[in-house]
Amino acid sequence: MPTQDSPSSPEEEVLEKNYLDIANERKQEGNDCFRAGKWNEALTAYRSALNSLPKRPTKPRPDVSEQDEIPGEDPSTKKGSDDEGEKEEAVVDVSSPAVTESEKESVRLRSVLNANIGACFVKLGDHKEAVQACTQAILDDPTYIKALERRAASNDILNTWTSLTSVQEDYNTLLKLYTSPTQLNETRRKLQYLKPRLEAAQKRETDEMLGKLKGLGNSILGNFGLSTDNFKFEPNGSGGYSMNFSR
């Protein structure tokens, strides 16, 4: 892979074309398997294609917005368009001659393949893995609408405080990307319905956490003939609480 200071040599361009050809061939195999409903086989092919591409660099990817769609989806529903250590990412000038079309294509393909892997996991009912795969796609293309939608849908099914918070964030991102009034109105409606669910999930998980802490506290205080019920917390009028002990 060429650096920002050195354009591709003819030999490097041949190598780039070779790995892109391999990735596209394996991607097509995955598409064929996906159309046939062979989700595991499609997943294997997409992963193989992904492994033939360069890993995500420590510098930001070229800004690409071209998007691919998973095969077999209804066209009427189309809605648009191993990092190492803690290295500081350098800004890439996408107008630089050093950023080749092959590099841009690699980034686009990597994003599409991860999104397609996410689609396979959705079909297999593994929504945690689907979320992770779509997140990888979005790292390469933050404007990838289909990946954002797919991640939001899987996180919605997971229905945890954390996952629903991510759904909210993705919906807000989509509001900035959509141009269709129908999509915008539908997303705003989803956000309204999401709010009480998010609050309920927060309360549920907070109560569960406090219940576990109370159980742990009672197991310790029980050695002294006490329990957490002996400690009362009352508002002190200054925005905090005062703890009172009672037998």
C-alpha positions as CSV (number, residue, x, y, z in Angstrom):
1,M,0.0,0.0,0.0
2,P,1.5,3.4,-1.0
3,T,2.2,6.0,1.6
4,Q,0.9,9.6,1.4
5,D,4.3,10.7,0.1
6,S,4.7,8.2,-2.6
7,P,2.3,7.4,-5.4
8,S,1.6,3.8,-6.4
9,S,4.2,2.2,-8.6
10,P,3.0,0.0,-11.5
11,E,3.9,-3.1,-9.4
12,E,1.8,-1.9,-6.5
13,E,-1.1,-1.0,-8.8
14,V,-1.1,-4.6,-10.0
15,L,-1.1,-6.0,-6.5
16,E,-3.9,-3.6,-5.5
17,K,-5.9,-4.8,-8.5
18,N,-5.3,-8.4,-7.6
19,Y,-6.5,-8.2,-4.0
20,L,-9.5,-6.1,-5.2
21,D,-10.4,-8.7,-7.8
22,I,-10.1,-11.5,-5.2
23,A,-12.3,-9.6,-2.7
24,N,-14.9,-8.8,-5.3
25,E,-15.0,-12.5,-6.5
26,R,-15.5,-13.7,-3.0
27,K,-18.1,-11.0,-2.3
28,Q,-20.0,-12.2,-5.4
29,E,-19.9,-15.8,-4.0
30,G,-21.3,-14.4,-0.7
31,N,-24.1,-12.6,-2.7
32,D,-25.0,-15.9,-4.5
33,C,-25.2,-17.8,-1.2
34,F,-27.2,-15.0,0.4
35,R,-29.8,-15.1,-2.4
36,A,-30.0,-18.8,-1.9
37,G,-30.7,-18.4,1.8
38,K,-27.4,-20.0,2.8
39,W,-26.5,-17.6,5.5
40,N,-23.5,-19.4,7.0
41,E,-22.0,-20.0,3.6
42,A,-22.5,-16.3,2.7
43,L,-20.9,-15.3,6.0
44,T,-17.9,-17.4,5.3
45,A,-17.5,-15.9,1.8
46,Y,-17.9,-12.3,3.0
47,R,-15.3,-12.9,5.7
48,S,-12.9,-14.4,3.2
49,A,-13.4,-11.4,1.0
50,L,-12.8,-9.1,3.9
51,N,-9.6,-10.9,4.9
52,S,-8.2,-10.4,1.4
53,L,-8.3,-6.6,1.9
54,P,-5.8,-4.4,3.8
55,K,-6.7,-3.8,7.4
56,R,-8.1,-0.4,8.4
57,P,-5.1,2.0,8.7
58,T,-4.4,4.1,11.7
59,K,-5.1,7.2,9.6
60,P,-8.7,8.1,8.7
61,R,-10.1,6.5,5.6
62,P,-10.7,8.4,2.4
63,D,-14.2,9.9,2.5
64,V,-16.3,7.6,0.4
65,S,-20.0,7.6,0.2
66,E,-20.7,5.1,-2.5
67,Q,-22.8,2.3,-1.0
68,D,-23.6,-1.3,-2.0
69,E,-26.7,-3.2,-0.9
70,I,-27.1,-6.7,0.1
71,P,-28.5,-8.9,-2.7
72,G,-32.0,-10.0,-2.6
73,E,-33.3,-6.9,-0.8
74,D,-36.4,-5.2,-2.3
75,P,-35.2,-2.2,-4.2
76,S,-38.2,-0.2,-3.1
77,T,-36.9,-0.3,0.4
78,K,-33.5,1.1,-0.5
79,K,-33.0,4.3,1.6
80,G,-29.8,5.9,0.2
81,S,-26.8,6.0,0.5
82,D,-7.4,-3.9,13.4
83,D,-6.5,-0.6,14.6
84,E,-3.1,-0.9,16.3
85,G,-2.2,0.5,19.7
86,E,-3.2,4.1,20.4
87,K,-1.5,5.8,17.4
88,E,-2.8,9.3,16.7
89,E,-4.6,9.3,13.4
90,A,-3.3,11.6,10.7
91,V,-5.7,13.6,8.5
92,V,-5.8,12.2,5.0
93,D,-6.1,14.6,2.1
94,V,-8.4,12.7,-0.2
95,S,-7.4,15.0,-3.1
96,S,-3.8,13.9,-2.8
97,P,-2.5,11.8,-5.7
98,A,-1.2,9.4,-3.1
99,V,-4.8,8.4,-2.2
100,T,-5.4,6.0,-5.1
101,E,-8.7,4.8,-6.5
102,S,-7.7,1.4,-5.3
103,E,-7.4,2.7,-1.7
104,K,-10.9,4.2,-2.0
105,E,-12.3,1.0,-3.4
106,S,-10.7,-1.0,-0.5
107,V,-12.4,1.2,2.0
108,R,-15.7,1.0,0.3
109,L,-15.5,-2.7,-0.1
110,R,-14.4,-3.2,3.6
111,S,-17.4,-1.2,4.7
112,V,-19.9,-3.1,2.4
113,L,-18.5,-6.5,3.4
114,N,-18.9,-5.7,7.1
115,A,-22.5,-4.5,6.5
116,N,-23.2,-7.7,4.6
117,I,-21.7,-9.7,7.4
118,G,-24.1,-7.9,9.7
119,A,-27.0,-8.9,7.4
120,C,-26.0,-12.5,7.7
121,F,-26.0,-12.3,11.5
122,V,-29.4,-10.7,11.4
123,K,-30.7,-13.7,9.4
124,L,-29.0,-16.1,11.8
125,G,-30.6,-14.2,14.8
126,D,-27.3,-13.1,16.3
127,H,-28.0,-9.5,16.9
128,K,-25.0,-8.8,19.1
129,E,-22.7,-9.9,16.3
130,A,-24.8,-8.0,13.8
131,V,-24.2,-4.8,15.8
132,Q,-20.5,-5.4,15.9
133,A,-20.2,-6.0,12.2
134,C,-22.3,-2.9,11.3
135,T,-20.1,-0.8,13.7
136,Q,-17.1,-1.9,11.7
137,A,-18.8,-0.8,8.5
138,I,-19.7,2.6,10.0
139,L,-16.1,3.1,11.1
140,D,-15.1,3.1,7.4
141,D,-18.2,5.0,6.2
142,P,-20.0,7.0,8.9
143,T,-22.7,8.0,6.3
144,Y,-23.5,4.4,5.4
145,I,-27.3,4.6,5.8
146,K,-28.0,0.9,5.4
147,A,-25.4,-0.1,8.1
148,L,-26.8,2.5,10.5
149,E,-30.4,1.3,10.0
150,R,-29.3,-2.3,10.4
151,R,-27.4,-1.6,13.6
152,A,-30.3,0.4,15.0
153,A,-32.7,-2.5,14.2
154,S,-30.5,-5.1,15.9
155,N,-29.9,-2.9,19.0
156,D,-33.6,-2.3,19.2
157,I,-34.1,-6.1,19.5
158,L,-31.4,-6.4,22.2
159,N,-33.5,-3.9,24.2
160,T,-31.0,-3.0,26.9
161,W,-30.3,0.4,28.2
162,T,-27.0,0.5,26.4
163,S,-28.4,-0.8,23.1
164,L,-31.4,1.5,23.1
165,T,-29.1,4.5,23.8
166,S,-27.2,3.4,20.6
167,V,-30.5,3.2,18.7
168,Q,-31.2,6.8,19.8
169,E,-27.8,8.0,18.6
170,D,-28.2,6.2,15.2
171,Y,-31.7,7.6,14.7
172,N,-30.3,11.1,15.3
173,T,-27.5,10.5,12.8
174,L,-30.0,9.3,10.3
175,L,-32.0,12.4,10.7
176,K,-29.0,14.3,9.4
177,L,-28.6,11.9,6.4
178,Y,-32.1,11.4,5.2
179,T,-33.6,13.7,2.6
180,S,-37.0,12.1,2.2
181,P,-39.7,13.7,4.3
182,T,-41.3,10.2,4.8
183,Q,-38.1,8.8,6.2
184,L,-37.5,11.9,8.4
185,N,-41.1,11.8,9.8
186,E,-40.9,8.0,10.4
187,T,-37.5,8.4,12.3
188,R,-38.9,11.2,14.4
189,R,-41.9,9.0,15.3
190,K,-39.5,6.1,16.2
191,L,-37.6,8.5,18.5
192,Q,-40.8,9.4,20.3
193,Y,-41.7,5.8,20.9
194,L,-38.1,5.0,21.9
195,K,-37.9,7.5,24.7
196,P,-40.2,5.7,27.3
197,R,-38.6,2.4,26.4
198,L,-35.2,3.9,27.1
199,E,-36.3,5.3,30.4
200,A,-37.9,2.0,31.4
201,A,-34.7,0.1,30.5
202,Q,-32.6,2.5,32.5
203,K,-34.9,2.1,35.5
204,R,-35.0,-1.7,35.2
205,E,-31.2,-2.1,34.9
206,T,-30.6,0.5,37.7
207,D,-33.0,-1.4,40.0
208,E,-31.3,-4.7,39.2
209,M,-27.9,-3.2,39.9
210,L,-29.1,-1.7,43.2
211,G,-30.8,-5.0,44.1
212,K,-27.5,-6.9,43.6
213,L,-25.6,-4.2,45.7
214,K,-28.2,-4.5,48.4
215,G,-27.8,-8.3,48.4
216,L,-24.0,-8.0,48.7
217,G,-24.4,-5.4,51.5
218,N,-26.7,-7.6,53.4
219,S,-24.4,-10.6,53.1
220,I,-21.6,-8.5,54.7
221,L,-23.8,-6.6,57.3
222,G,-25.4,-9.9,58.3
223,N,-22.2,-10.8,60.0
224,F,-22.8,-7.9,62.4
225,G,-26.5,-8.6,62.9
226,L,-27.4,-5.7,60.6
227,S,-28.9,-5.2,57.1
228,T,-29.2,-2.4,54.6
229,D,-32.6,-1.7,56.0
230,N,-30.9,-0.3,59.1
231,F,-29.6,2.6,56.9
232,K,-32.0,5.2,55.7
233,F,-31.2,7.9,53.1
234,E,-33.1,11.1,53.3
235,P,-32.8,14.2,51.1
236,N,-30.9,16.9,52.9
237,G,-32.4,19.8,51.1
238,S,-29.1,20.7,49.3
239,G,-29.4,18.3,46.5
240,G,-27.7,15.4,48.4
241,Y,-28.7,12.8,51.0
242,S,-28.1,12.2,54.6
243,M,-27.7,8.7,56.0
244,N,-29.4,7.8,59.2
245,F,-28.9,4.6,61.2
246,S,-31.8,2.8,63.0
247,R,-32.2,-0.5,64.7
